[in-house]
């Protein structure tokens, strides 16, 4: 006879549902979707929001993340839906949650969902792609060839094998312009409107089609470094198209954030006026994620002032090796 599984009693009912629009900037663009979800869950607890939990043996907070951006991509229009067991002012939730989240995850707007509403209509996304080392003329030629083609089939390796996708069918608009001031001045910038389809077509699929070698064997586009991809907007097709094709980058995404070449975090934005010019980055700051940098202070301390045991142990190991 199977042993019955323990079950937790149902929690308080949901009385309010909120839609949180947040941005993923700076180094947080390299965080995975699950890492972003963990950060938001910790931020919700730190902000003392009465989040609702699912019933059962392992309750989970009722937070959903529709239309998440891929890893390595920045975004000005990410969404999270949070169910609360007590009513809270959306403006107050925005301030408290933004203060509780780490640098690089910035809350832009919090709205309340009415009865029967299912959340924002995420029918399309506007993307901005900065192509280092690519001239606007080359980007124009590649975009014209892509739009003139009846189909652009690309292959993506998944856990179930190789999947073939038609990247052309998902692109509603594709425009190009020249980057202004900055380290990538003069390089090409692509702005594209991509419909939400099944299976989903991602910006890297479209870039694979644009950079595919021509019949002569040479690639149409050859960026000197990985492209910088930023989601500018997400929503109905007509609104997203208006944002993507706005001349000079004055669309809705620019009101709340920065373009792909102007990413920043909370710390840089708060101390830009008082900190003066930023010091030059050391070589250890360019190491891959998870790599160890130099030990600047072997007597490191925790935030509460206690000695860090890992630092003491490392100092002992160094003395033994010497």
Residue pairs with C-beta under 8 A, 6 or more apart in sequence:
5 57
6 57
7 55
7 56
7 57
8 55
8 56
8 57
8 59
9 55
10 55
11 52
11 53
11 55
11 59
11 85
12 50
12 52
12 85
12 86
13 52
13 85
14 52
14 62
14 83
14 84
14 85
15 84
15 85
15 86
15 87
16 83
16 84
16 86
16 87
16 88
16 112
17 81
17 82
17 83
17 84
17 112
17 113
17 117
18 81
18 82
18 84
18 88
18 90
18 93
18 110
18 111
18 112
18 113
19 79
19 80
19 81
19 110
19 111
19 112
19 113
19 119
19 120
20 79
20 80
20 81
20 82
20 93
20 94
20 97
20 107
20 109
20 110
21 77
21 78
21 79
21 107
21 108
21 109
21 110
21 111
22 40
22 78
22 79
22 80
22 101
22 105
22 106
22 107
22 108
23 74
23 75
23 76
23 77
23 78
23 105
23 106
23 108
23 256
23 257
24 31
24 36
24 69
24 73
24 74
24 75
24 78
24 104
24 105
25 74
25 104
25 105
25 106
25 257
25 258
25 263
25 264
25 265
26 74
26 103
26 104
26 263
26 264
26 265
26 268
27 104
27 265
28 36
28 102
28 103
28 104
28 105
28 265
29 72
29 73
29 74
29 75
29 104
29 263
30 71
30 72
30 289
31 39
31 71
31 104
32 71
33 65
33 68
33 71
36 65
36 68
36 78
36 105
37 63
37 65
39 101
39 102
39 105
40 63
40 65
40 80
40 101
40 105
41 61
41 63
42 100
43 97
43 100
43 101
43 102
43 105
44 51
44 61
44 63
44 82
44 97
44 100
45 51
46 100
47 93
47 96
47 97
47 99
47 100
48 96
49 82
49 84
49 88
49 93
49 96
49 97
50 84
50 85
50 86
50 88
51 61
51 62
51 63
51 82
51 83
51 84
51 85
52 61
52 62
52 83
52 84
52 85
53 59
53 60
53 61
53 62
54 60
54 61
54 62
61 82
62 82
62 83
63 80
63 81
63 82
63 83
64 80
64 81
65 78
65 79
65 80
65 81
66 79
66 81
66 119
66 120
66 122
67 78
67 79
67 122
67 125
67 196
67 234
68 78
69 75
69 78
69 231
70 202
70 203
70 204
72 229
73 203
73 229
73 230
73 231
74 228
74 229
74 230
74 231
74 260
74 263
75 230
75 231
76 108
76 230
76 231
76 232
76 233
76 253
76 256
76 257
77 125
77 231
77 232
77 233
77 234
77 235
77 253
78 231
78 234
79 119
79 120
79 122
79 234
81 113
81 119
90 110
90 111
90 112
91 110
93 110
94 107
94 109
94 110
97 107
97 110
98 106
98 107
101 107
103 265
103 266
103 267
104 265
104 266
106 257
106 265
106 266
108 256
108 257
109 256
113 119
120 234
120 235
121 235
121 236
122 196
122 234
122 235
123 195
123 196
123 235
123 236
123 237
123 240
124 172
124 193
124 194
124 195
124 196
124 234
124 235
124 236
124 237
124 240
124 241
125 193
125 194
125 196
125 231
125 233
125 234
125 240
126 191
126 192
126 193
126 194
126 231
126 232
126 233
126 234
126 240
126 241
126 243
126 244
126 251
126 253
127 190
127 191
127 192
127 193
127 194
127 203
127 229
127 230
127 231
127 232
127 244
128 189
128 190
128 191
128 229
128 230
128 231
128 232
128 244
128 259
128 260
129 189
129 190
129 191
129 192
129 203
129 207
129 227
129 228
129 229
129 230
129 260
130 179
130 184
130 187
130 188
130 189
130 227
130 228
130 229
130 230
130 260
130 261
131 139
131 187
131 188
131 189
131 190
131 221
131 223
131 227
132 184
132 187
132 223
132 224
132 225
132 227
132 228
133 187
133 222
133 223
133 224
133 225
134 187
134 188
134 221
134 222
134 223
134 224
135 186
135 187
135 188
136 176
136 177
136 178
136 188
138 188
138 220
138 221
139 176
139 188
139 189
139 190
139 221
140 176
140 188
141 220
142 210
142 211
142 220
142 221
143 174
143 175
143 176
143 190
143 210
145 220
146 152
146 168
146 171
146 174
146 206
146 209
146 210
147 168
147 171
147 174
149 168
150 168
151 166
151 168
151 169
152 166
152 167
152 168
152 206
152 209
152 212
153 164
153 165
153 166
153 167
154 164
154 165
154 167
154 205
154 208
154 209
154 212
155 162
155 163
155 164
155 165
156 162
156 163
156 165
156 205
157 163
163 199
165 199
165 201
165 205
166 201
167 201
167 205
167 206
167 208
167 209
168 209
169 197
169 201
170 194
170 195
170 197
170 201
170 206
171 192
171 193
171 194
171 195
171 201
171 206
172 193
172 194
172 195
172 237
172 241
173 191
173 192
173 193
173 241
173 244
173 245
174 190
174 191
174 192
174 193
175 190
175 191
175 192
175 244
175 245
176 188
176 189
176 190
176 191
177 188
177 189
177 191
178 186
178 187
178 188
178 189
179 185
179 186
179 187
179 188
179 189
179 261
182 261
182 262
183 261
184 261
189 260
190 210
191 232
191 244
191 245
192 203
192 206
192 244
193 237
193 240
193 241
193 244
193 245
194 201
194 203
194 206
195 201
195 237
203 229
204 229
207 221
207 227
210 220
210 221
211 219
211 220
211 221
211 222
211 223
212 219
212 220
213 219
213 220
214 220
228 260
228 261
229 260
230 259
230 260
230 263
232 243
232 244
232 251
232 253
233 239
233 240
233 243
233 244
233 251
233 252
233 253
234 240
239 252
242 251
243 251
243 252
243 253
244 251
246 254
249 259
253 259
258 264
268 278
282 293
284 293
284 294
285 293
287 293
295 311
295 314
297 311
298 311
298 312
298 314
298 315
298 318
299 307
299 311
299 312
299 315
300 307
300 308
300 310
300 311
301 307
301 308
302 308
